Amino acid sequence: MPAPSPQLASHTEPLDAAALTAAGYATVVHLPEAESTMVEARRLAAAPAARLPALVIADRQTSGRGRRGAGWWQADGSLAASIVADGEMAGRPAAGPQPVWSLACGVALAETIRDLEPGVDVRIKWPNDLDVAGRKLAGIIVEADAGGRTIFGIGVNTAGTAQAAPAGLRDRVVTLPDLVGRPLSRTRLLAAWLPRLCELLHEMDADPGTLARRYRPFCCLAGRQVTLHVGTEQHSGICRGIAADGSILIDTPSGQRMFASGSLTPPGGEWRS
């Protein structure tokens, strides 16, 4: 793997591995550069003896990807990480990861950013984008491997500026330095996020209504007209938040409907690097 450029190395915040270990990461893999942290995390997920939760973080990604094959841009030195986990994060090793873990990841991340940067009005755009005033601040991609482990891929624009993004993205993304004038420590964000996610998963296990309640203050779509694309079909109406299982609720002309999957971006509207 090539070494990072001197310019990247001089502008990238060092990671505090001891602080991350203390926060609960059993394995920490820090790479100066990677094709994608998801690729490296899949290798860890396939290793039965890997100590979990395992964190893979890269200072630079060369081929980051979002949901449905969309391209993913981040300034070098921003938070690009993947976490390999199993059911033990929710105290239920036999049950394994659940579909709602994806939304829980977004809620925990939004709550963490709000606490660390109270001046940033971060919101969640179902299913897994974090926005500020309609511009994307963070994205989440979640995969399950054949062994029942879950990989959370999170990208947060903790460094850089949207002006450095490709022309087609500059008006669609935002960074924390754009908003508050300074980067956010990746170590601080990761160390605060994991315990919050574990706590949320435990609460959800005890009370299935927890996710919808904690999601509600961050929902940027509630009360707004939306069009959901599910395969070749379109469903339009007023968003009413999410159900207990994480499905989006939409008041359509034929009544309220729940959708467990879909995209709010029209087919072909995804940015392709």
KAZIZI-V998094 format. One record per backbone hydrogen bond with DSSP energy under -1.0 kcal/mol. CO is the residue of the C=O (numbers start at 1). NH is the residue of the N-H. E is the energy in kcal/mol with one decimal. If there is no record, write none. Layout:
co->CO nh->NH e->E
co->CO nh->NH e->E
//
This chain:
co->5 nh->9 e->-2.7
co->6 nh->10 e->-1.9
co->16 nh->20 e->-1.8
co->17 nh->21 e->-2.5
co->18 nh->22 e->-2.3
co->19 nh->23 e->-1.3
co->20 nh->25 e->-2.0
co->21 nh->24 e->-1.3
co->27 nh->55 e->-3.2
co->29 nh->57 e->-2.7
co->31 nh->59 e->-2.1
co->34 nh->62 e->-2.1
co->35 nh->63 e->-2.6
co->36 nh->40 e->-1.5
co->37 nh->41 e->-2.4
co->38 nh->42 e->-2.2
co->39 nh->43 e->-1.2
co->40 nh->44 e->-1.6
co->41 nh->45 e->-2.8
co->42 nh->46 e->-1.5
co->44 nh->47 e->-1.6
co->47 nh->50 e->-2.0
co->53 nh->26 e->-1.8
co->53 nh->27 e->-1.4
co->54 nh->84 e->-2.7
co->55 nh->29 e->-3.0
co->56 nh->82 e->-2.6
co->57 nh->31 e->-3.2
co->59 nh->77 e->-2.9
co->60 nh->34 e->-2.2
co->64 nh->72 e->-1.2
co->67 nh->70 e->-2.0
co->70 nh->66 e->-3.3
co->75 nh->78 e->-2.1
co->79 nh->156 e->-2.3
co->80 nh->58 e->-2.1
co->81 nh->154 e->-3.0
co->82 nh->56 e->-2.8
co->83 nh->152 e->-2.7
co->84 nh->54 e->-2.0
co->85 nh->150 e->-2.9
co->86 nh->89 e->-1.9
co->87 nh->90 e->-1.6
co->87 nh->92 e->-2.1
co->88 nh->91 e->-1.3
co->92 nh->96 e->-1.4
co->98 nh->101 e->-1.8
co->99 nh->102 e->-1.3
co->100 nh->104 e->-2.4
co->101 nh->105 e->-2.2
co->102 nh->106 e->-1.4
co->103 nh->107 e->-2.5
co->104 nh->108 e->-2.7
co->105 nh->109 e->-2.1
co->106 nh->110 e->-2.6
co->107 nh->111 e->-2.7
co->108 nh->112 e->-2.0
co->109 nh->113 e->-2.4
co->110 nh->114 e->-2.4
co->111 nh->115 e->-2.0
co->112 nh->116 e->-2.4
co->113 nh->117 e->-2.8
co->117 nh->120 e->-2.2
co->120 nh->122 e->-1.9
co->123 nh->131 e->-2.6
co->124 nh->220 e->-2.1
co->125 nh->129 e->-2.2
co->128 nh->140 e->-1.0
co->129 nh->125 e->-3.1
co->130 nh->137 e->-3.4
co->130 nh->138 e->-1.9
co->131 nh->123 e->-2.8
co->132 nh->135 e->-1.7
co->135 nh->132 e->-2.5
co->136 nh->174 e->-2.1
co->137 nh->157 e->-2.5
co->138 nh->130 e->-2.7
co->139 nh->155 e->-2.4
co->141 nh->153 e->-3.5
co->143 nh->151 e->-3.2
co->145 nh->148 e->-2.0
co->149 nh->145 e->-2.7
co->150 nh->85 e->-3.0
co->151 nh->143 e->-2.2
co->152 nh->83 e->-2.6
co->153 nh->141 e->-2.5
co->154 nh->81 e->-2.5
co->155 nh->139 e->-2.2
co->156 nh->79 e->-1.4
co->156 nh->158 e->-2.4
co->157 nh->176 e->-2.9
co->158 nh->184 e->-1.7
co->161 nh->164 e->-1.9
co->162 nh->165 e->-1.7
co->166 nh->169 e->-2.5
co->166 nh->170 e->-1.1
co->169 nh->172 e->-2.7
co->169 nh->173 e->-1.2
co->172 nh->136 e->-3.0
co->175 nh->179 e->-1.4
co->176 nh->180 e->-3.3
co->177 nh->181 e->-1.6
co->185 nh->189 e->-2.1
co->186 nh->190 e->-2.7
co->187 nh->191 e->-2.7
co->188 nh->192 e->-1.7
co->189 nh->193 e->-2.1
co->190 nh->194 e->-1.8
co->192 nh->196 e->-1.1
co->193 nh->197 e->-2.6
co->194 nh->198 e->-2.5
co->195 nh->199 e->-2.3
co->196 nh->200 e->-2.4
co->197 nh->201 e->-2.6
co->198 nh->202 e->-2.0
co->199 nh->203 e->-2.2
co->200 nh->204 e->-2.6
co->201 nh->205 e->-1.8
co->202 nh->206 e->-1.6
co->203 nh->207 e->-2.6
co->207 nh->210 e->-2.2
co->209 nh->213 e->-1.7
co->210 nh->214 e->-2.5
co->211 nh->215 e->-2.1
co->212 nh->216 e->-1.7
co->215 nh->218 e->-1.8
co->216 nh->219 e->-1.1
co->218 nh->124 e->-3.4
co->221 nh->224 e->-2.5
co->224 nh->239 e->-2.7
co->226 nh->237 e->-2.0
co->228 nh->235 e->-2.3
co->229 nh->263 e->-2.0
co->230 nh->233 e->-2.3
co->233 nh->230 e->-2.3
co->235 nh->228 e->-3.0
co->237 nh->226 e->-3.1
co->238 nh->251 e->-3.0
co->239 nh->223 e->-3.2
co->241 nh->249 e->-2.8
co->243 nh->246 e->-2.0
co->247 nh->243 e->-2.6
co->248 nh->259 e->-2.0
co->249 nh->240 e->-3.0
co->250 nh->252 e->-1.0
co->250 nh->257 e->-2.7
co->251 nh->238 e->-1.6
co->252 nh->255 e->-2.3
co->255 nh->252 e->-2.0
co->257 nh->250 e->-2.5
co->259 nh->248 e->-2.3
co->263 nh->229 e->-3.2
co->266 nh->269 e->-2.8
co->271 nh->71 e->-3.4
//
